[in-house]
């Protein structure tokens, strides 16, 4: 994997060639988390309400661990 040229908190709009997308389960106001696969092999996340705001950059392993926990219901308490 290439090393990251992006640091956490970088302006989401400065991430070149990011193809941002969001879940089809987004709320009617389209307020949600958006993700983009980066050429470095990492994944960036941003808040769709603030598309120019900061992005967090994760490794694929970090995203895999998070999604595994989400699928297992480990974060369900956050939506209650």
N, CA, C and O atoms as a Tinker XYZ file with bonds, in Angstrom:
   320  protein
     1  N      0.845000   -1.178000    0.000000    73     2
     2  CA     0.000000    0.000000    0.000000    64     1     3
     3  C      0.889000    1.240000    0.000000    63     2     4     5
     4  O      1.921000    1.267000    0.671000    81     3
     5  N      0.504000    2.234000   -0.729000    73     3     6
     6  CA     1.210000    3.506000   -0.738000    64     5     7
     7  C      1.007000    4.205000    0.591000    63     6     8     9
     8  O      0.012000    3.975000    1.279000    81     7
     9  N      1.962000    5.067000    0.951000    73     7    10
    10  CA     1.750000    5.813000    2.182000    64     9    11
    11  C      0.804000    6.970000    1.894000    63    10    12    13
    12  O      0.732000    7.463000    0.769000    81    11
    13  N      0.090000    7.391000    2.910000    73    11    14
    14  CA    -0.934000    8.422000    2.750000    64    13    15
    15  C     -0.316000    9.797000    2.591000    63    14    16    17
    16  O      0.628000   10.164000    3.291000    81    15
    17  N     -0.873000   10.549000    1.651000    73    15    18
    18  CA    -0.497000   11.953000    1.517000    64    17    19
    19  C     -1.534000   12.820000    2.215000    63    18    20    21
    20  O     -1.395000   14.041000    2.284000    81    19
    21  N     -2.571000   12.179000    2.729000    73    19    22
    22  CA    -3.656000   12.889000    3.391000    64    21    23
    23  C     -3.607000   12.615000    4.891000    63    22    24    25
    24  O     -3.408000   11.477000    5.315000    81    23
    25  N     -3.788000   13.652000    5.680000    73    23    26
    26  CA    -3.816000   13.504000    7.130000    64    25    27
    27  C     -5.239000   13.742000    7.615000    63    26    28    29
    28  O     -6.026000   14.409000    6.944000    81    27
    29  N     -5.563000   13.200000    8.769000    73    27    30
    30  CA    -6.890000   13.426000    9.334000    64    29    31
    31  C     -7.117000   14.913000    9.525000    63    30    32    33
    32  O     -6.243000   15.641000    9.995000    81    31
    33  N     -8.317000   15.349000    9.146000    73    31    34
    34  CA    -8.674000   16.746000    9.269000    64    33    35
    35  C     -8.419000   17.554000    8.009000    63    34    36    37
    36  O     -8.711000   18.749000    7.964000    81    35
    37  N     -7.868000   16.901000    6.974000    73    35    38
    38  CA    -7.634000   17.594000    5.712000    64    37    39
    39  C     -8.981000   18.042000    5.135000    63    38    40    41
    40  O     -9.991000   17.364000    5.327000    81    39
    41  N     -9.001000   19.157000    4.444000    73    39    42
    42  CA   -10.231000   19.618000    3.796000    64    41    43
    43  C    -10.676000   18.566000    2.785000    63    42    44    45
    44  O     -9.905000   18.167000    1.912000    81    43
    45  N    -11.917000   18.123000    2.910000    73    43    46
    46  CA   -12.430000   17.086000    2.012000    64    45    47
    47  C    -12.334000   17.507000    0.556000    63    46    48    49
    48  O    -12.108000   16.670000   -0.318000    81    47
    49  N    -12.502000   18.785000    0.290000    73    47    50
    50  CA   -12.451000   19.265000   -1.092000    64    49    51
    51  C    -11.036000   19.235000   -1.670000    63    50    52    53
    52  O    -10.867000   19.350000   -2.884000    81    51
    53  N    -10.020000   19.083000   -0.820000    73    51    54
    54  CA    -8.647000   19.039000   -1.317000    64    53    55
    55  C     -8.198000   17.630000   -1.686000    63    54    56    57
    56  O     -7.092000   17.448000   -2.196000    81    55
    57  N     -9.034000   16.640000   -1.438000    73    55    58
    58  CA    -8.675000   15.261000   -1.779000    64    57    59
    59  C     -9.001000   15.057000   -3.262000    63    58    60    61
    60  O    -10.163000   14.949000   -3.652000    81    59
    61  N     -7.960000   15.008000   -4.059000    73    59    62
    62  CA    -8.116000   14.924000   -5.504000    64    61    63
    63  C     -8.731000   13.590000   -5.931000    63    62    64    65
    64  O     -8.423000   12.537000   -5.373000    81    63
    65  N     -9.583000   13.659000   -6.907000    73    63    66
    66  CA   -10.205000   12.477000   -7.521000    64    65    67
    67  C    -11.012000   11.621000   -6.548000    63    66    68    69
    68  O    -11.199000   10.428000   -6.788000    81    67
    69  N    -11.487000   12.206000   -5.466000    73    67    70
    70  CA   -12.325000   11.450000   -4.523000    64    69    71
    71  C    -13.718000   11.325000   -5.123000    63    70    72    73
    72  O    -14.353000   12.328000   -5.452000    81    71
    73  N    -14.180000   10.118000   -5.261000    73    71    74
    74  CA   -15.542000    9.864000   -5.727000    64    73    75
    75  C    -16.431000    9.607000   -4.524000    63    74    76    77
    76  O    -16.689000    8.459000   -4.164000    81    75
    77  N    -16.896000   10.682000   -3.907000    73    75    78
    78  CA   -17.677000   10.573000   -2.676000    64    77    79
    79  C    -19.020000    9.908000   -2.948000    63    78    80    81
    80  O    -19.669000   10.194000   -3.955000    81    79
    81  N    -19.434000    9.018000   -2.043000    73    79    82
    82  CA   -20.771000    8.433000   -2.136000    64    81    83
    83  C    -21.308000    8.172000   -0.747000    63    82    84    85
    84  O    -20.557000    8.134000    0.228000    81    83
    85  N    -22.634000    7.989000   -0.663000    73    83    86
    86  CA   -23.285000    7.764000    0.627000    64    85    87
    87  C    -24.261000    6.614000    0.520000    63    86    88    89
    88  O    -24.573000    6.141000   -0.573000    81    87
    89  N    -24.731000    6.177000    1.652000    73    87    90
    90  CA   -25.653000    5.051000    1.735000    64    89    91
    91  C    -27.002000    5.387000    1.106000    63    90    92    93
    92  O    -27.461000    6.527000    1.160000    81    91
    93  N    -27.616000    4.391000    0.518000    73    91    94
    94  CA   -28.974000    4.568000   -0.004000    64    93    95
    95  C    -29.974000    4.718000    1.140000    63    94    96    97
    96  O    -31.128000    5.080000    0.909000    81    95
    97  N    -29.539000    4.443000    2.373000    73    95    98
    98  CA   -30.400000    4.594000    3.549000    64    97    99
    99  C    -30.283000    5.984000    4.169000    63    98   100   101
   100  O    -30.747000    6.200000    5.288000    81    99
   101  N    -29.673000    6.923000    3.459000    73    99   102
   102  CA   -29.528000    8.301000    3.973000    64   101   103
   103  C    -30.887000    8.889000    4.281000    63   102   104   105
   104  O    -31.891000    8.512000    3.677000    81   103
   105  N    -30.914000    9.830000    5.240000    73   103   106
   106  CA   -32.185000   10.441000    5.596000    64   105   107
   107  C    -32.676000   11.355000    4.470000    63   106   108   109
   108  O    -31.903000   11.696000    3.574000    81   107
   109  N    -33.952000   11.757000    4.507000    73   107   110
   110  CA   -34.530000   12.558000    3.421000    64   109   111
   111  C    -33.791000   13.869000    3.143000    63   110   112   113
   112  O    -33.847000   14.377000    2.024000    81   111
   113  N    -33.105000   14.421000    4.139000    73   111   114
   114  CA   -32.347000   15.658000    3.938000    64   113   115
   115  C    -30.939000   15.394000    3.418000    63   114   116   117
   116  O    -30.141000   16.317000    3.257000    81   115
   117  N    -30.645000   14.117000    3.158000    73   115   118
   118  CA   -29.323000   13.694000    2.684000    64   117   119
   119  C    -28.210000   14.007000    3.668000    63   118   120   121
   120  O    -27.055000   14.153000    3.268000    81   119
   121  N    -28.540000   14.111000    4.944000    73   119   122
   122  CA   -27.525000   14.310000    5.971000    64   121   123
   123  C    -26.985000   12.944000    6.362000    63   122   124   125
   124  O    -27.688000   12.124000    6.953000    81   123
   125  N    -25.734000   12.719000    6.024000    73   123   126
   126  CA   -25.160000   11.406000    6.317000    64   125   127
   127  C    -23.647000   11.464000    6.209000    63   126   128   129
   128  O    -23.062000   12.522000    5.979000    81   127
   129  N    -23.041000   10.333000    6.375000    73   127   130
   130  CA   -21.611000   10.181000    6.201000    64   129   131
   131  C    -21.360000    9.771000    4.752000    63   130   132   133
   132  O    -22.037000    8.892000    4.219000    81   131
   133  N    -20.387000   10.411000    4.128000    73   131   134
   134  CA   -19.985000   10.036000    2.778000    64   133   135
   135  C    -18.585000    9.435000    2.837000    63   134   136   137
   136  O    -17.772000    9.821000    3.677000    81   135
   137  N    -18.311000    8.501000    1.955000    73   135   138
   138  CA   -17.009000    7.848000    1.908000    64   137   139
   139  C    -16.438000    7.922000    0.500000    63   138   140   141
   140  O    -17.166000    8.093000   -0.478000    81   139
   141  N    -15.121000    7.790000    0.421000    73   139   142
   142  CA   -14.439000    7.765000   -0.872000    64   141   143
   143  C    -13.217000    6.868000   -0.764000    63   142   144   145
   144  O    -12.441000    6.972000    0.186000    81   143
   145  N    -13.048000    5.983000   -1.748000    73   143   146
   146  CA   -11.837000    5.170000   -1.828000    64   145   147
   147  C    -10.732000    6.047000   -2.417000    63   146   148   149
   148  O    -10.938000    6.705000   -3.437000    81   147
   149  N     -9.567000    6.058000   -1.780000    73   147   150
   150  CA    -8.455000    6.885000   -2.234000    64   149   151
   151  C     -7.439000    6.054000   -3.011000    63   150   152   153
   152  O     -7.337000    4.842000   -2.821000    81   151
   153  N     -6.700000    6.709000   -3.876000    73   151   154
   154  CA    -5.698000    6.016000   -4.686000    64   153   155
   155  C     -4.591000    5.409000   -3.830000    63   154   156   157
   156  O     -3.860000    4.533000   -4.294000    81   155
   157  N     -4.461000    5.865000   -2.586000    73   155   158
   158  CA    -3.459000    5.326000   -1.665000    64   157   159
   159  C     -3.885000    3.990000   -1.069000    63   158   160   161
   160  O     -3.100000    3.328000   -0.388000    81   159
   161  N     -5.144000    3.591000   -1.330000    73   159   162
   162  CA    -5.678000    2.369000   -0.742000    64   161   163
   163  C     -6.459000    2.637000    0.526000    63   162   164   165
   164  O     -7.041000    1.718000    1.103000    81   163
   165  N     -6.479000    3.870000    0.962000    73   163   166
   166  CA    -7.198000    4.247000    2.169000    64   165   167
   167  C     -8.632000    4.657000    1.823000    63   166   168   169
   168  O     -9.022000    4.708000    0.656000    81   167
   169  N     -9.401000    4.946000    2.877000    73   167   170
   170  CA   -10.786000    5.379000    2.720000    64   169   171
   171  C    -10.956000    6.684000    3.498000    63   170   172   173
   172  O    -10.537000    6.788000    4.651000    81   171
   173  N    -11.573000    7.675000    2.855000    73   171   174
   174  CA   -11.838000    8.950000    3.512000    64   173   175
   175  C    -13.322000    9.033000    3.843000    63   174   176   177
   176  O    -14.159000    8.490000    3.121000    81   175
   177  N    -13.643000    9.714000    4.939000    73   175   178
   178  CA   -15.030000    9.943000    5.350000    64   177   179
   179  C    -15.230000   11.425000    5.598000    63   178   180   181
   180  O    -14.337000   12.114000    6.090000    81   179
   181  N    -16.430000   11.911000    5.244000    73   179   182
   182  CA   -16.786000   13.302000    5.515000    64   181   183
   183  C    -18.262000   13.388000    5.855000    63   182   184   185
   184  O    -19.026000   12.454000    5.607000    81   183
   185  N    -18.652000   14.509000    6.420000    73   183   186
   186  CA   -20.041000   14.787000    6.759000    64   185   187
   187  C    -20.685000   15.457000    5.551000    63   186   188   189
   188  O    -20.203000   16.494000    5.096000    81   187
   189  N    -21.763000   14.883000    5.023000    73   187   190
   190  CA   -22.385000   15.433000    3.815000    64   189   191
   191  C    -22.955000   16.830000    4.026000    63   190   192   193
   192  O    -23.137000   17.572000    3.061000    81   191
   193  N    -23.239000   17.200000    5.267000    73   191   194
   194  CA   -23.740000   18.548000    5.539000    64   193   195
   195  C    -22.655000   19.604000    5.403000    63   194   196   197
   196  O    -22.949000   20.788000    5.237000    81   195
   197  N    -21.402000   19.174000    5.473000    73   195   198
   198  CA   -20.251000   20.077000    5.365000    64   197   199
   199  C    -19.235000   19.505000    4.378000    63   198   200   201
   200  O    -18.139000   19.117000    4.780000    81   199
   201  N    -19.584000   19.448000    3.089000    73   199   202
   202  CA   -18.719000   18.776000    2.110000    64   201   203
   203  C    -17.340000   19.399000    1.943000    63   202   204   205
   204  O    -16.419000   18.730000    1.476000    81   203
   205  N    -17.180000   20.650000    2.310000    73   203   206
   206  CA   -15.867000   21.293000    2.229000    64   205   207
   207  C    -15.082000   21.119000    3.517000    63   206   208   209
   208  O    -13.900000   21.459000    3.585000    81   207
   209  N    -15.736000   20.592000    4.529000    73   207   210
   210  CA   -15.129000   20.458000    5.852000    64   209   211
   211  C    -14.074000   19.375000    5.914000    63   210   212   213
   212  O    -13.619000   18.875000    4.885000    81   211
   213  N    -13.689000   19.017000    7.125000    73   211   214
   214  CA   -12.604000   18.050000    7.296000    64   213   215
   215  C    -13.020000   16.631000    6.934000    63   214   216   217
   216  O    -14.185000   16.247000    7.046000    81   215
   217  N    -12.036000   15.878000    6.501000    73   215   218
   218  CA   -12.226000   14.458000    6.212000    64   217   219
   219  C    -11.332000   13.654000    7.150000    63   218   220   221
   220  O    -10.239000   14.089000    7.513000    81   219
   221  N    -11.807000   12.496000    7.528000    73   219   222
   222  CA   -10.989000   11.556000    8.289000    64   221   223
   223  C    -10.530000   10.467000    7.328000    63   222   224   225
   224  O    -11.310000   10.000000    6.498000    81   223
   225  N     -9.275000   10.065000    7.436000    73   223   226
   226  CA    -8.689000    9.089000    6.519000    64   225   227
   227  C     -8.333000    7.831000    7.300000    63   226   228   229
   228  O     -7.639000    7.888000    8.315000    81   227
   229  N     -8.821000    6.695000    6.808000    73   227   230
   230  CA    -8.640000    5.407000    7.483000    64   229   231
   231  C     -7.963000    4.407000    6.559000    63   230   232   233
   232  O     -8.056000    4.504000    5.335000    81   231
   233  N     -7.283000    3.446000    7.169000    73   231   234
   234  CA    -6.747000    2.326000    6.389000    64   233   235
   235  C     -7.894000    1.375000    6.068000    63   234   236   237
   236  O     -8.951000    1.434000    6.695000    81   235
   237  N     -7.684000    0.513000    5.106000    73   235   238
   238  CA    -8.707000   -0.492000    4.775000    64   237   239
   239  C     -8.966000   -1.396000    5.981000    63   238   240   241
   240  O    -10.111000   -1.776000    6.228000    81   239
   241  N     -7.929000   -1.744000    6.727000    73   239   242
   242  CA    -8.094000   -2.601000    7.906000    64   241   243
   243  C     -8.964000   -1.920000    8.954000    63   242   244   245
   244  O     -9.783000   -2.577000    9.596000    81   243
   245  N     -8.800000   -0.617000    9.137000    73   243   246
   246  CA    -9.625000    0.115000   10.098000    64   245   247
   247  C    -11.089000    0.129000    9.657000    63   246   248   249
   248  O    -11.986000   -0.062000   10.478000    81   247
   249  N    -11.331000    0.353000    8.381000    73   247   250
   250  CA   -12.699000    0.360000    7.850000    64   249   251
   251  C    -13.312000   -1.033000    7.973000    63   250   252   253
   252  O    -14.476000   -1.173000    8.348000    81   251
   253  N    -12.534000   -2.052000    7.660000    73   251   254
   254  CA   -13.026000   -3.422000    7.772000    64   253   255
   255  C    -13.446000   -3.740000    9.209000    63   254   256   257
   256  O    -14.500000   -4.337000    9.424000    81   255
   257  N    -12.638000   -3.349000   10.185000    73   255   258
   258  CA   -12.961000   -3.592000   11.594000    64   257   259
   259  C    -14.222000   -2.834000   11.999000    63   258   260   261
   260  O    -15.079000   -3.373000   12.699000    81   259
   261  N    -14.334000   -1.571000   11.553000    73   259   262
   262  CA   -15.518000   -0.777000   11.881000    64   261   263
   263  C    -16.775000   -1.404000   11.284000    63   262   264   265
   264  O    -17.781000   -1.550000   11.979000    81   263
   265  N    -16.730000   -1.775000   10.013000    73   263   266
   266  CA   -17.908000   -2.361000    9.370000    64   265   267
   267  C    -18.294000   -3.700000    9.994000    63   266   268   269
   268  O    -19.478000   -4.012000   10.123000    81   267
   269  N    -17.306000   -4.477000   10.375000    73   267   270
   270  CA   -17.592000   -5.746000   11.047000    64   269   271
   271  C    -18.342000   -5.496000   12.348000    63   270   272   273
   272  O    -19.320000   -6.183000   12.645000    81   271
   273  N    -17.888000   -4.514000   13.127000    73   271   274
   274  CA   -18.574000   -4.165000   14.372000    64   273   275
   275  C    -19.974000   -3.623000   14.124000    63   274   276   277
   276  O    -20.913000   -3.953000   14.849000    81   275
   277  N    -20.111000   -2.785000   13.090000    73   275   278
   278  CA   -21.434000   -2.224000   12.761000    64   277   279
   279  C    -22.405000   -3.326000   12.356000    63   278   280   281
   280  O    -23.558000   -3.335000   12.787000    81   279
   281  N    -21.942000   -4.238000   11.539000    73   279   282
   282  CA   -22.803000   -5.357000   11.107000    64   281   283
   283  C    -23.205000   -6.242000   12.282000    63   282   284   285
   284  O    -24.276000   -6.850000   12.272000    81   283
   285  N    -22.348000   -6.311000   13.286000    73   283   286
   286  CA   -22.635000   -7.118000   14.478000    64   285   287
   287  C    -23.508000   -6.385000   15.494000    63   286   288   289
   288  O    -23.864000   -6.938000   16.534000    81   287
   289  N    -23.850000   -5.126000   15.179000    73   287   290
   290  CA   -24.735000   -4.365000   16.053000    64   289   291
   291  C    -24.039000   -3.636000   17.191000    63   290   292   293
   292  O    -24.701000   -3.137000   18.101000    81   291
   293  N    -22.708000   -3.567000   17.153000    73   291   294
   294  CA   -21.969000   -2.969000   18.256000    64   293   295
   295  C    -22.228000   -1.486000   18.436000    63   294   296   297
   296  O    -21.940000   -0.947000   19.505000    81   295
   297  N    -22.758000   -0.808000   17.434000    73   295   298
   298  CA   -23.000000    0.631000   17.519000    64   297   299
   299  C    -24.478000    0.988000   17.516000    63   298   300   301
   300  O    -24.832000    2.162000   17.418000    81   299
   301  N    -25.340000   -0.010000   17.622000    73   299   302
   302  CA   -26.782000    0.231000   17.581000    64   301   303
   303  C    -27.239000    1.196000   18.662000    63   302   304   305
   304  O    -28.212000    1.922000   18.454000    81   303
   305  N    -26.577000    1.227000   19.797000    73   303   306
   306  CA   -26.990000    2.114000   20.885000    64   305   307
   307  C    -26.848000    3.587000   20.512000    63   306   308   309
   308  O    -27.448000    4.442000   21.163000    81   307
   309  N    -26.086000    3.894000   19.503000    73   307   310
   310  CA   -25.894000    5.281000   19.081000    64   309   311
   311  C    -27.109000    5.846000   18.325000    63   310   312   313
   312  O    -27.228000    7.059000   18.154000    81   311
   313  N    -27.989000    4.974000   17.886000    73   311   314
   314  CA   -29.131000    5.428000   17.091000    64   313   315
   315  C    -30.425000    5.459000   17.884000    63   314   316   317
   316  O    -31.483000    5.746000   17.325000    81   315
   317  N    -30.359000    5.171000   19.162000    73   315   318
   318  CA   -31.558000    5.132000   20.002000    64   317   319
   319  C    -31.761000    6.459000   20.674000    63   318   320
   320  O    -32.720000    6.630000   21.426000    81   319
